[in-house]
Amino acid sequence: MEKYYYISAIIKYLTGLLEIVLGVRVVLKFLGASSKALIVELLYKTTDFITAPFKFIFPNVYLEKGVIDFTTLSAMLGYLILVLVILKLLHLILIRPISDKPNITPQNRPKF
């Protein structure tokens, strides 16, 4: 049981970190941050491979100075759903007993 809590805490922490980084990317793109700045370029290059599976799900909306980055927003939602599924599977594997059925043998079967 403790194993589940340690593993789930690590997964939640890493997911929170990922969501924050992707959220910063969304804000920077929305505000039209220049990719010539070193920190912005580093953030974009670091998160490009994370958002790549979601690249063509929704088109981005280009504004006068910035972009509404639906690719990154869908990546944030997609990874959140994936993590919730993984946490549920871990819960089923590590905490829930294998069988919820009582052990009924012919000797202890209820008589009607």
C-alpha positions in Angstrom: 0.0 0.0 0.0 2.8 2.4 0.8 4.4 1.5 -2.5 1.3 2.8 -4.3 1.5 6.1 -2.5 5.2 6.7 -3.2 4.8 5.8 -6.9 1.6 7.9 -7.3 3.2 10.8 -5.6 6.2 10.7 -7.9 3.9 10.4 -11.0 1.7 13.3 -9.7 4.8 15.5 -9.1 6.2 14.8 -12.6 2.8 15.4 -14.2 2.5 18.7 -12.3 5.9 19.8 -13.5 5.1 18.8 -17.1 1.8 20.7 -17.0 3.5 23.8 -15.6 6.1 23.7 -18.4 3.5 23.2 -21.1 1.4 26.0 -19.5 4.3 28.4 -19.7 4.7 27.4 -23.4 1.0 28.2 -24.0 1.4 31.6 -22.3 4.6 32.5 -24.2 3.1 31.6 -27.6 -0.1 33.5 -26.7 1.9 36.6 -25.8 4.0 36.3 -29.0 7.4 35.7 -27.2 10.3 35.9 -29.5 11.9 32.5 -30.1 15.2 34.3 -30.6 15.5 34.6 -26.8 17.5 31.8 -25.4 15.2 30.7 -22.7 12.1 30.8 -25.0 14.0 28.8 -27.7 15.1 26.3 -25.1 11.6 25.9 -23.8 10.2 25.4 -27.3 12.8 22.9 -28.3 12.4 21.0 -25.0 8.7 20.7 -25.3 8.5 20.1 -29.1 8.9 16.4 -28.7 6.3 16.3 -25.9 3.7 18.0 -28.0 4.6 16.2 -31.3 1.9 13.4 -30.9 -0.8 16.1 -30.7 0.5 18.3 -33.5 -2.3 17.9 -36.1 -5.4 17.3 -33.8 -6.6 20.9 -33.8 -5.3 23.8 -35.8 -3.6 26.6 -34.0 -5.3 30.0 -34.1 -3.0 32.8 -35.2 -3.6 36.2 -33.7 -2.1 39.6 -34.6 0.9 39.1 -32.2 0.5 35.6 -30.8 -0.9 32.1 -31.2 -3.6 30.2 -29.4 -1.6 26.9 -29.3 -4.2 24.2 -29.4 -1.5 21.6 -29.9 -0.1 22.3 -26.5 -3.5 22.6 -24.9 -4.5 19.2 -26.3 -1.2 17.7 -25.1 -1.9 19.0 -21.6 -5.3 17.4 -21.6 -4.1 14.2 -23.3 -1.2 13.6 -20.8 -3.5 14.4 -17.9 -6.0 11.7 -19.0 -3.1 9.3 -19.6 -1.7 9.9 -16.1 -5.2 9.4 -14.6 -5.5 6.1 -16.4 -2.1 5.0 -15.2 -2.9 5.9 -11.6 -6.1 4.0 -11.7 -4.3 0.9 -13.1 -1.7 1.2 -10.4 -4.5 1.4 -7.8 -6.1 -1.7 -9.2 -2.8 -3.6 -9.3 -1.2 -2.5 -6.0 -4.1 -1.9 -3.6 -7.3 -3.7 -4.7 -7.4 -7.4 -3.8 -7.2 -9.8 -6.7 -10.6 -11.3 -6.0 -13.6 -9.7 -4.2 -15.5 -12.9 -4.1 -15.6 -14.8 -0.8 -13.9 -18.2 -0.8 -16.8 -20.6 -1.0 -16.2 -24.3 -0.7 -18.7 -27.1 -0.6 -18.3 -27.3 3.2 -19.1 -23.6 4.0 -21.7 -23.1 1.3 -24.9 -21.5 2.6 -27.9 -23.8 2.9 -31.3 -22.5 1.8 
